[in-house]
Amino acid sequence: MSADPRAVESILAFWAEAGVDACLLDEPVDRLEEGAARLKARATPPAPRLAPPPSPLGAPVIDVSAAIAQAKQAAAAANDLDALAAAIAAFDGCPLKFEGAKQAVFARGEPTAPLMIIGEGPGAEEDARGQPFVGRAGQLLDRMLAAAGLEGRVFITNTVFWRPPGNRTPSLQEQAICAPFLERAIQLVKPKMLLLAGGAAAKSVLGREEGILSLHGRWFEWHGSDGTVLPALPTLHPAFLLRQPGAKKKAWQDLLTLTERLDRPGRPD
């Protein structure tokens, strides 16, 4: 039922005669802020709606859960490192394989090494040569390992086995798809401990959220699906050390800590 216009007019006239010249709301309104927001909305044109980028040409749509299951099956069937390398090369479940990578990059080093080093993923040089850590960062890593007395005592691999486009950090999904192959490598090599190079590797392998500057130099435990438990030490990635030479002291201290524990009599506790 609408109000009588004459009654409304009479009420307004009464308040006007009483000196009332403004109406108050239940809640205060900042008119200056409201006006500024309207001006900004007029001055800023709406952003164009962009369609998501298409998948790389020839790349299949990946079902992550199915890809992980396939990786587990393929990894479990590999009875040695050569078979595991072949299984990785034949695996089509990781989208990185179809995003410009030239080949699968699995590992290098001693197949019975007491120390396994795990990085995040191959770069351009590694993609070209088919081995991990062979570029400038890998050369620095080799020099550090030799200085720490670890030369010839390491097996080196990554959390993913194909070069991410532009050397970007691999996604958690990409790492999860490749994780069964990495775990199988650990089972076959049977190292005494793990050295996790860089934040992406440490977060993926340990399931941690902290950054590498917080994680490095601290001992953690890696738990395998078969009940295996290994000590794991995160450290700074050699590529980071090339950009930040002042951080080499921290990485060197990590290596000394690891070497001392690795060389204790008996299995490290």
KEKE-3310 file (N, C-alpha, C; in steps of 0.2 Angstrom, whole numbers, plus 5000, padded with zeros to 4 digits):
npx = (5004:5004:5010:5001:5003:5000:5001:5015:5021:5016:5023:5036:5037:5034:5046:5055:5052:5056:5069:5077:5088:5094:5095:5097:5106:5105:5118:5134:5140:5154:5156:5166:5175:5166:5163:5176:5178:5169:5173:5186:5181:5175:5186:5195:5195:5186:5194:5199:5192:5201:5203:5208:5225:5228:5232:5248:5253:5248:5249:5242:5227:5229:5224:5227:5226:5225:5237:5246:5243:5247:5260:5265:5263:5271:5284:5285:5287:5300:5315:5328:5340:5342:5331:5321:5325:5321:5308:5303:5307:5298:5286:5270:5263:5266:5263:5274:5282:5277:5279:5289:5301:5316:5320:5319:5326:5335:5345:5362:5378:5384:5377:5375:5377:5380:5373:5360:5356:5344:5336:5326:5322:5326:5337:5340:5353:5354:5343:5347:5358:5354:5356:5356:5360:5372:5375:5380:5376:5377:5390:5396:5390:5397:5410:5409:5405:5417:5426:5421:5423:5415:5414:5411:5402:5389:5372:5363:5348:5331:5315:5306:5307:5308:5311:5304:5295:5304:5312:5305:5298:5294:5277:5266:5258:5264:5276:5270:5266:5277:5283:5282:5292:5303:5303:5305:5318:5325:5322:5329:5343:5346:5351:5360:5356:5347:5350:5342:5341:5337:5322:5310:5312:5314:5301:5293:5297:5297:5285:5283:5280:5288:5300:5316:5326:5323:5322:5334:5349:5343:5338:5327:5315:5312:5299:5296:5284:5285:5289:5302:5313:5322:5336:5335:5342:5338:5346:5353:5350:5362:5360:5355:5365:5374:5368:5368:5381:5386:5379:5385:5392:5383:5378:5389:5392:5380:5384:5396:5390:5382:5391:5398:5389:5386:5398:5399:5402:5394:5376:5368:5360)
npy = (4994:5011:5026:5041:5054:5068:5067:5064:5075:5085:5081:5083:5096:5101:5097:5104:5117:5116:5117:5107:5100:5089:5071:5057:5042:5024:5019:5027:5036:5037:5050:5056:5045:5037:5045:5045:5032:5030:5039:5033:5021:5025:5030:5019:5007:4992:4977:4966:4951:4937:4922:4906:4900:4890:4872:4866:4862:4846:4841:4830:4830:4829:4817:4819:4810:4798:4798:4797:4785:4777:4780:4774:4761:4758:4762:4752:4741:4742:4734:4738:4752:4755:4750:4758:4770:4769:4766:4779:4787:4782:4785:4794:4802:4814:4831:4839:4833:4836:4849:4855:4849:4841:4828:4814:4817:4808:4803:4804:4798:4787:4771:4764:4773:4781:4793:4802:4815:4827:4838:4851:4851:4848:4859:4870:4865:4853:4847:4846:4838:4826:4823:4826:4842:4847:4859:4876:4877:4864:4861:4869:4863:4850:4854:4858:4846:4839:4846:4844:4831:4821:4817:4805:4798:4800:4800:4808:4816:4822:4831:4831:4825:4831:4845:4860:4873:4887:4886:4886:4884:4868:4862:4857:4847:4842:4837:4828:4818:4813:4808:4794:4788:4794:4789:4776:4776:4779:4767:4758:4763:4764:4774:4781:4793:4809:4823:4838:4849:4865:4875:4870:4856:4852:4855:4847:4834:4833:4837:4850:4867:4878:4891:4889:4895:4894:4881:4875:4866:4860:4844:4832:4819:4807:4798:4783:4774:4761:4759:4763:4774:4789:4800:4817:4831:4848:4860:4875:4879:4876:4885:4896:4900:4904:4916:4922:4924:4926:4918:4906:4901:4897:4885:4878:4875:4867:4856:4851:4848:4837:4828:4825:4818:4807:4800:4795:4780:4766:4765:4781:4789)
npz = (5000:4995:5001:5006:4995:4999:5013:5015:5009:5018:5030:5026:5024:5037:5043:5036:5039:5052:5052:5047:5036:5030:5028:5038:5038:5044:5045:5044:5030:5019:5009:5002:4999:4992:4981:4975:4972:4962:4952:4949:4944:4933:4926:4924:4912:4910:4912:4899:4895:4895:4886:4893:4890:4876:4876:4874:4857:4852:4865:4876:4886:4903:4915:4932:4943:4937:4930:4940:4945:4934:4933:4945:4943:4932:4937:4948:4941:4936:4938:4939:4938:4924:4918:4925:4920:4906:4908:4912:4901:4892:4897:4896:4904:4911:4908:4905:4896:4884:4882:4875:4879:4875:4878:4890:4906:4917:4928:4935:4941:4954:4955:4967:4977:4993:4995:4990:4979:4976:4965:4958:4944:4926:4917:4902:4897:4903:4897:4884:4885:4892:4905:4923:4931:4924:4919:4922:4936:4939:4938:4948:4959:4958:4960:4973:4980:4977:4985:4998:4999:4994:4981:4968:4976:4976:4969:4957:4954:4950:4954:4944:4927:4915:4906:4912:4903:4899:4910:4922:4938:4943:4944:4958:4954:4943:4949:4958:4949:4944:4956:4960:4952:4956:4970:4967:4962:4973:4981:4973:4973:4986:4996:5010:5015:5010:5000:4998:4985:4984:4986:4979:4978:4991:4997:4989:4991:5005:5009:5014:5019:5021:5016:5007:5014:5027:5029:5025:5031:5041:5048:5042:5040:5027:5022:5014:5004:5006:5019:5022:5030:5029:5033:5028:5021:5018:5006:4999:4982:4969:4958:4964:4972:4962:4959:4971:4978:4991:4998:4998:5009:5018:5011:5010:5024:5026:5018:5025:5037:5033:5028:5039:5046:5037:5037:5049:5060:5055:5051:5047:5061)
capx = (5000:5008:5009:4997:5008:4999:5004:5022:5022:5015:5028:5043:5036:5035:5053:5059:5051:5060:5076:5080:5089:5097:5092:5103:5105:5106:5125:5137:5143:5159:5154:5172:5177:5161:5164:5182:5177:5165:5178:5191:5178:5174:5193:5198:5191:5186:5200:5197:5191:5205:5202:5214:5229:5227:5237:5253:5251:5250:5249:5236:5224:5231:5221:5232:5225:5226:5244:5250:5242:5251:5268:5266:5263:5277:5289:5285:5289:5307:5319:5335:5340:5341:5323:5318:5326:5317:5301:5302:5307:5292:5280:5267:5258:5268:5263:5280:5285:5274:5279:5295:5307:5319:5321:5318:5332:5334:5350:5369:5381:5385:5370:5375:5379:5377:5370:5356:5355:5337:5335:5319:5320:5332:5337:5342:5359:5352:5338:5351:5363:5351:5359:5354:5365:5378:5376:5384:5374:5379:5398:5397:5389:5402:5416:5407:5405:5424:5429:5418:5425:5409:5415:5410:5398:5382:5368:5359:5342:5327:5308:5303:5312:5307:5313:5299:5296:5307:5315:5300:5298:5288:5271:5265:5255:5270:5280:5267:5265:5284:5285:5283:5298:5308:5303:5308:5325:5327:5322:5334:5349:5346:5356:5359:5352:5345:5351:5337:5344:5332:5315:5305:5313:5313:5294:5290:5300:5296:5279:5284:5278:5293:5305:5322:5331:5321:5322:5341:5353:5339:5337:5320:5314:5308:5296:5294:5278:5287:5291:5309:5314:5329:5337:5335:5344:5338:5351:5352:5351:5368:5358:5354:5372:5377:5365:5369:5387:5386:5375:5389:5394:5377:5377:5395:5390:5376:5388:5400:5385:5380:5397:5400:5384:5387:5404:5399:5402:5387:5371:5366:5353)
capy = (5000:5017:5032:5047:5060:5074:5066:5064:5082:5089:5079:5086:5104:5102:5096:5110:5123:5116:5118:5100:5101:5083:5065:5053:5034:5021:5019:5033:5035:5042:5052:5057:5039:5034:5048:5044:5026:5031:5042:5028:5016:5028:5031:5013:5003:4985:4972:4962:4944:4933:4915:4902:4898:4883:4867:4865:4857:4839:4839:4827:4832:4824:4816:4818:4804:4792:4798:4795:4777:4774:4780:4769:4754:4758:4762:4746:4736:4743:4730:4741:4759:4755:4749:4764:4776:4767:4767:4786:4789:4780:4788:4800:4805:4820:4836:4843:4829:4838:4856:4858:4846:4837:4821:4813:4818:4804:4803:4803:4796:4780:4768:4762:4779:4782:4800:4804:4822:4828:4844:4852:4849:4849:4865:4869:4861:4846:4844:4845:4832:4821:4822:4832:4845:4847:4866:4880:4876:4857:4862:4872:4857:4845:4857:4858:4839:4837:4849:4841:4823:4817:4815:4798:4795:4803:4799:4814:4816:4828:4829:4830:4822:4834:4852:4864:4878:4893:4884:4888:4879:4863:4863:4852:4841:4838:4833:4822:4813:4810:4806:4787:4786:4796:4784:4769:4777:4778:4760:4754:4765:4763:4778:4782:4799:4813:4830:4841:4855:4870:4875:4866:4849:4851:4856:4842:4828:4833:4840:4856:4874:4884:4892:4885:4899:4892:4873:4873:4865:4856:4837:4830:4812:4806:4792:4780:4770:4754:4760:4766:4781:4791:4807:4821:4838:4853:4865:4880:4876:4879:4890:4901:4902:4908:4922:4925:4921:4927:4912:4899:4899:4893:4879:4874:4872:4861:4850:4849:4844:4831:4824:4822:4813:4802:4796:4791:4773:4763:4769:4787:4789)
capz = (5000:4995:5006:5003:4993:5003:5020:5014:5008:5024:5034:5023:5025:5044:5045:5033:5044:5059:5050:5045:5028:5028:5031:5041:5037:5050:5045:5041:5023:5018:5003:4998:4997:4988:4975:4972:4969:4956:4947:4947:4940:4926:4923:4922:4908:4912:4909:4894:4897:4891:4887:4895:4884:4873:4878:4868:4851:4853:4872:4879:4892:4908:4922:4936:4947:4932:4928:4946:4945:4929:4935:4951:4940:4928:4942:4952:4936:4935:4943:4940:4936:4917:4917:4927:4915:4901:4910:4912:4894:4888:4901:4893:4909:4913:4903:4903:4891:4878:4882:4872:4881:4870:4880:4898:4910:4923:4933:4934:4947:4957:4957:4974:4981:5000:4996:4984:4978:4972:4963:4956:4937:4922:4913:4895:4896:4905:4892:4878:4886:4895:4912:4927:4935:4920:4917:4927:4942:4941:4938:4954:4963:4957:4964:4981:4982:4978:4991:5004:5000:4992:4974:4967:4982:4975:4964:4957:4950:4951:4956:4937:4922:4908:4907:4912:4899:4902:4916:4927:4944:4941:4948:4963:4951:4939:4954:4961:4944:4944:4962:4960:4949:4961:4975:4965:4962:4980:4983:4970:4975:4993:4999:5017:5016:5004:5000:4994:4983:4983:4989:4976:4979:4998:4998:4986:4994:5012:5010:5019:5016:5023:5011:5008:5019:5033:5029:5024:5037:5046:5047:5042:5038:5022:5023:5008:5005:5009:5026:5022:5033:5027:5035:5023:5023:5012:5006:4994:4975:4966:4954:4969:4974:4957:4959:4977:4980:4998:5002:4997:5016:5021:5008:5012:5030:5025:5016:5030:5042:5030:5027:5046:5048:5032:5039:5056:5060:5055:5047:5051:5064)
cpx = (5004:5006:5005:5002:5007:5002:5011:5024:5022:5021:5035:5042:5037:5043:5057:5058:5055:5067:5080:5081:5093:5094:5098:5101:5106:5114:5128:5140:5148:5158:5160:5174:5173:5162:5171:5182:5174:5169:5183:5187:5177:5181:5196:5193:5191:5191:5196:5197:5195:5203:5209:5218:5228:5233:5242:5251:5253:5250:5242:5233:5225:5226:5226:5232:5227:5234:5248:5249:5247:5258:5269:5267:5270:5284:5290:5288:5296:5311:5326:5334:5339:5334:5319:5319:5322:5310:5299:5302:5300:5285:5277:5262:5260:5267:5269:5284:5283:5275:5286:5302:5309:5319:5320:5325:5332:5339:5357:5372:5382:5378:5370:5377:5376:5373:5366:5354:5349:5336:5328:5318:5326:5331:5338:5348:5358:5347:5342:5355:5360:5353:5357:5361:5372:5379:5380:5383:5377:5387:5399:5396:5394:5409:5415:5408:5412:5427:5427:5420:5419:5409:5415:5406:5391:5379:5363:5353:5337:5320:5304:5309:5311:5308:5306:5300:5299:5311:5311:5301:5292:5283:5270:5262:5260:5274:5277:5266:5272:5286:5286:5289:5304:5309:5306:5315:5328:5327:5328:5341:5351:5352:5355:5355:5351:5347:5347:5339:5338:5325:5310:5306:5312:5305:5291:5291:5297:5289:5278:5281:5283:5297:5312:5327:5329:5322:5330:5345:5349:5338:5330:5321:5310:5305:5293:5287:5279:5289:5298:5308:5321:5330:5338:5337:5343:5344:5349:5354:5357:5366:5357:5360:5375:5374:5367:5375:5388:5383:5379:5391:5389:5377:5383:5394:5386:5380:5392:5396:5383:5385:5399:5395:5385:5393:5404:5399:5395:5382:5369:5360:5349)
cpy = (5006:5022:5037:5052:5066:5073:5067:5071:5086:5087:5083:5093:5105:5102:5102:5116:5123:5116:5112:5101:5094:5077:5061:5046:5031:5020:5025:5031:5040:5044:5054:5051:5036:5038:5046:5037:5026:5034:5037:5023:5019:5029:5025:5008:4996:4981:4967:4955:4940:4925:4911:4900:4891:4878:4867:4860:4850:4836:4836:4830:4827:4824:4814:4812:4798:4792:4795:4787:4774:4774:4775:4762:4753:4758:4755:4740:4736:4739:4733:4748:4760:4755:4755:4769:4775:4768:4775:4789:4788:4782:4794:4803:4812:4825:4839:4839:4832:4846:4859:4854:4841:4829:4821:4814:4814:4806:4803:4801:4789:4777:4765:4767:4779:4789:4801:4812:4823:4835:4845:4849:4851:4856:4864:4865:4854:4843:4842:4839:4826:4819:4828:4835:4845:4854:4870:4878:4869:4857:4864:4866:4852:4848:4857:4851:4837:4840:4846:4833:4819:4815:4808:4795:4798:4800:4805:4813:4822:4826:4828:4828:4825:4842:4856:4870:4884:4892:4886:4883:4874:4864:4857:4846:4838:4834:4827:4816:4809:4807:4798:4784:4788:4791:4778:4770:4776:4771:4756:4756:4763:4767:4778:4788:4803:4820:4833:4848:4860:4869:4870:4858:4848:4851:4849:4835:4827:4835:4846:4862:4879:4885:4889:4889:4897:4884:4871:4872:4861:4849:4836:4822:4811:4799:4789:4776:4763:4754:4762:4773:4783:4798:4811:4829:4843:4858:4870:4877:4879:4885:4897:4904:4906:4915:4926:4922:4921:4921:4906:4897:4895:4886:4875:4871:4866:4855:4847:4845:4837:4826:4821:4817:4806:4797:4794:4784:4770:4767:4775:4786:4795)
cpz = (5000:4999:5002:5001:4997:5010:5020:5013:5014:5029:5032:5025:5032:5046:5042:5037:5050:5058:5048:5038:5026:5031:5033:5040:5044:5051:5042:5034:5022:5010:4998:4995:4991:4981:4971:4969:4963:4950:4945:4943:4933:4922:4920:4918:4910:4908:4904:4897:4893:4892:4889:4889:4882:4876:4872:4863:4852:4860:4874:4885:4898:4914:4927:4940:4943:4931:4934:4946:4940:4930:4941:4948:4936:4932:4945:4947:4934:4940:4944:4937:4928:4915:4919:4922:4909:4902:4910:4905:4890:4891:4898:4898:4912:4907:4901:4897:4884:4877:4880:4874:4876:4872:4888:4900:4917:4929:4931:4941:4948:4958:4964:4979:4988:5000:4989:4984:4974:4971:4960:4949:4932:4918:4906:4894:4898:4900:4886:4879:4889:4901:4916:4930:4931:4917:4922:4934:4944:4942:4945:4960:4963:4961:4971:4983:4982:4984:4997:5004:4998:4984:4973:4972:4981:4969:4963:4952:4952:4952:4950:4932:4915:4910:4907:4907:4902:4908:4922:4932:4942:4946:4953:4959:4946:4943:4957:4955:4943:4950:4963:4957:4953:4967:4973:4964:4968:4983:4980:4972:4982:4997:5006:5019:5009:5005:4995:4991:4980:4986:4986:4977:4986:5000:4995:4990:5002:5014:5015:5015:5017:5017:5013:5013:5026:5034:5029:5031:5042:5044:5047:5040:5032:5023:5016:5010:5007:5016:5027:5025:5032:5030:5028:5025:5017:5012:5000:4987:4973:4962:4958:4971:4969:4957:4965:4980:4987:5002:5002:5004:5019:5018:5010:5019:5030:5023:5021:5036:5039:5030:5034:5048:5043:5034:5046:5055:5060:5051:5051:5055:5064)
residu = (MET:SER:ALA:ASP:PRO:ARG:ALA:VAL:GLU:SER:ILE:LEU:ALA:PHE:TRP:ALA:GLU:ALA:GLY:VAL:ASP:ALA:CYS:LEU:LEU:ASP:GLU:PRO:VAL:ASP:ARG:LEU:GLU:GLU:GLY:ALA:ALA:ARG:LEU:LYS:ALA:ARG:ALA:THR:PRO:PRO:ALA:PRO:ARG:LEU:ALA:PRO:PRO:PRO:SER:PRO:LEU:GLY:ALA:PRO:VAL:ILE:ASP:VAL:SER:ALA:ALA:ILE:ALA:GLN:ALA:LYS:GLN:ALA:ALA:ALA:ALA:ALA:ASN:ASP:LEU:ASP:ALA:LEU:ALA:ALA:ALA:ILE:ALA:ALA:PHE:ASP:GLY:CYS:PRO:LEU:LYS:PHE:GLU:GLY:ALA:LYS:GLN:ALA:VAL:PHE:ALA:ARG:GLY:GLU:PRO:THR:ALA:PRO:LEU:MET:ILE:ILE:GLY:GLU:GLY:PRO:GLY:ALA:GLU:GLU:ASP:ALA:ARG:GLY:GLN:PRO:PHE:VAL:GLY:ARG:ALA:GLY:GLN:LEU:LEU:ASP:ARG:MET:LEU:ALA:ALA:ALA:GLY:LEU:GLU:GLY:ARG:VAL:PHE:ILE:THR:ASN:THR:VAL:PHE:TRP:ARG:PRO:PRO:GLY:ASN:ARG:THR:PRO:SER:LEU:GLN:GLU:GLN:ALA:ILE:CYS:ALA:PRO:PHE:LEU:GLU:ARG:ALA:ILE:GLN:LEU:VAL:LYS:PRO:LYS:MET:LEU:LEU:LEU:ALA:GLY:GLY:ALA:ALA:ALA:LYS:SER:VAL:LEU:GLY:ARG:GLU:GLU:GLY:ILE:LEU:SER:LEU:HIS:GLY:ARG:TRP:PHE:GLU:TRP:HIS:GLY:SER:ASP:GLY:THR:VAL:LEU:PRO:ALA:LEU:PRO:THR:LEU:HIS:PRO:ALA:PHE:LEU:LEU:ARG:GLN:PRO:GLY:ALA:LYS:LYS:LYS:ALA:TRP:GLN:ASP:LEU:LEU:THR:LEU:THR:GLU:ARG:LEU:ASP:ARG:PRO:GLY:ARG:PRO:ASP)
# end
